[in-house]
Amino acid sequence: MSVMLYTDGAASGNPGPGGYGAVLESGPHRRELWGGYRLTTNNRMELLAVIAGLEALKRPGTEVTVVSDSKYVVDSVEKGWVFDWEKKGFAKRKNPDLWRRFLKVYRRHTVRFHWIRGHNGHPQNELCDRLAVAAREQPDLPADEVYERLGEGA
């Protein structure tokens, strides 16, 4: 089974209210995911979009192509930075809670990344952006508890 996972994240103010959107496509099947937080960062939402998409997959060993406009996420994985950070216990790195969560689900599947330029007319990326923006604009957003507790150290 092969899955395309399109993702995007958005924060208003950075930090500020934030949301993520993800679209999973496999053959004729499609699933949209989104969520938001009252205070977070764009990078956290970009990474959380990937995590949410990968966590939604039920079958271990799924081949996944993640399409993202986030250089932060794509380069961190494709250039191997996150694996070096992990070896060093994520010392002095932002978002260690999310990177640990990402690595756990990443290792369940066969994942490759493809970077695209954001806001460039890619239909699924534009949809993910709309989902992320709509999610961050919902009333009574929950807390991104780690970010609110640790702030920029998250």
VMD Tcl script that draws the C-alpha trace (Angstrom):
set ca {
  {0.00 0.00 0.00}
  {1.31 3.45 -0.94}
  {0.07 6.69 0.58}
  {0.58 10.33 -0.33}
  {0.56 12.59 2.72}
  {0.25 16.30 2.04}
  {0.81 18.63 4.99}
  {0.88 22.26 6.05}
  {0.94 24.27 9.24}
  {0.11 27.87 10.00}
  {0.52 30.15 12.99}
  {-0.77 33.68 13.29}
  {1.86 35.76 15.03}
  {4.42 32.98 15.50}
  {3.90 32.44 18.35}
  {0.18 32.78 18.21}
  {-2.87 30.71 17.38}
  {-1.82 27.89 15.09}
  {-3.26 25.06 13.07}
  {-2.24 22.16 10.93}
  {-3.82 20.40 7.98}
  {-3.04 17.05 6.41}
  {-4.51 15.13 3.50}
  {-3.93 11.40 3.09}
  {-4.54 9.88 -0.35}
  {-4.30 6.23 -1.36}
  {-6.01 5.08 -4.55}
  {-9.61 6.26 -4.39}
  {-9.41 6.93 -0.64}
  {-8.86 10.35 0.89}
  {-8.86 11.59 4.47}
  {-8.47 15.13 5.78}
  {-7.07 15.89 9.23}
  {-6.73 19.18 11.04}
  {-6.30 20.66 14.48}
  {-5.31 23.86 16.20}
  {-3.89 25.40 19.37}
  {-4.29 28.78 21.03}
  {-0.55 29.49 21.32}
  {2.09 27.72 19.28}
  {4.54 28.21 16.41}
  {4.48 27.62 12.70}
  {7.27 25.01 12.90}
  {5.38 23.05 15.56}
  {2.29 23.00 13.37}
  {4.28 21.97 10.27}
  {5.75 19.04 12.18}
  {2.47 18.13 13.87}
  {0.75 17.90 10.48}
  {3.21 15.18 9.46}
  {2.85 13.39 12.80}
  {-0.96 13.44 12.64}
  {-0.90 12.02 9.12}
  {1.55 9.24 9.97}
  {-0.31 8.39 13.19}
  {-3.53 8.00 11.19}
  {-2.03 5.09 9.25}
  {-3.11 1.75 10.69}
  {-0.87 -0.66 8.76}
  {2.81 -0.77 9.83}
  {5.27 -0.71 6.95}
  {3.16 1.56 4.78}
  {5.08 3.34 2.03}
  {4.45 7.05 2.50}
  {5.49 10.05 0.49}
  {5.18 13.20 2.57}
  {4.74 16.35 0.49}
  {5.45 19.46 2.55}
  {6.34 23.10 2.02}
  {8.30 23.12 5.29}
  {12.07 23.21 4.79}
  {12.32 22.85 8.58}
  {10.65 19.43 8.51}
  {11.89 18.14 5.15}
  {15.53 19.14 5.63}
  {15.61 17.93 9.23}
  {14.75 14.42 8.08}
  {16.22 14.23 4.59}
  {19.57 15.72 5.66}
  {19.65 13.50 8.75}
  {19.76 16.30 11.29}
  {16.98 14.88 13.45}
  {18.88 11.61 13.89}
  {21.94 13.51 15.12}
  {19.74 15.54 17.46}
  {18.27 12.31 18.80}
  {21.74 10.89 19.52}
  {22.49 14.04 21.52}
  {19.20 13.87 23.44}
  {17.82 16.87 21.53}
  {20.04 19.13 23.64}
  {19.45 22.79 22.78}
  {16.93 21.86 20.04}
  {13.42 23.18 19.70}
  {10.38 20.92 19.68}
  {12.00 17.79 21.16}
  {8.59 16.51 22.29}
  {7.30 16.54 18.73}
  {10.52 15.21 17.20}
  {10.43 12.22 19.59}
  {6.80 11.61 18.69}
  {7.66 11.94 14.99}
  {10.54 9.45 15.18}
  {8.36 6.87 16.90}
  {5.74 6.91 14.14}
  {8.27 7.52 11.34}
  {10.00 4.25 12.19}
  {6.75 2.29 11.78}
  {6.62 3.09 8.07}
  {8.77 3.60 4.99}
  {8.72 7.37 4.61}
  {10.25 9.70 2.07}
  {9.86 13.43 1.83}
  {9.28 15.76 -1.07}
  {9.54 19.53 -0.60}
  {7.35 21.87 -2.65}
  {7.14 25.63 -2.69}
  {4.18 26.79 -0.60}
  {1.37 28.96 -1.92}
  {2.33 28.01 -5.46}
  {-0.98 26.58 -6.65}
  {-0.41 22.93 -5.67}
  {-4.02 21.78 -5.05}
  {-3.39 19.52 -2.05}
  {-0.95 21.97 -0.45}
  {-3.49 24.76 -0.85}
  {-6.15 22.52 0.74}
  {-3.84 21.73 3.66}
  {-3.21 25.45 4.12}
  {-6.96 26.16 4.17}
  {-7.46 23.38 6.75}
  {-4.63 24.76 8.91}
  {-5.92 28.34 8.76}
  {-9.50 27.24 9.50}
  {-8.28 25.12 12.42}
  {-6.38 28.01 14.03}
  {-9.42 30.28 13.73}
  {-11.73 28.00 15.72}
  {-13.07 29.35 19.02}
  {-11.81 27.92 22.30}
  {-8.65 26.35 20.92}
  {-6.91 23.95 23.32}
  {-3.49 24.61 24.79}
  {-0.33 23.32 23.15}
  {0.64 22.34 26.67}
  {4.33 21.70 26.07}
  {4.78 24.97 24.21}
  {2.87 26.97 26.79}
  {4.89 25.38 29.61}
  {8.31 25.68 27.99}
  {7.82 28.54 25.51}
  {10.58 28.89 22.95}
  {12.43 26.04 24.66}
  {9.74 23.62 23.51}
}
mol new
graphics top color blue
foreach p $ca { graphics top sphere $p radius 0.5 }
foreach p [lrange $ca 0 end-1] q [lrange $ca 1 end] { graphics top cylinder $p $q radius 0.2 }
display resetview
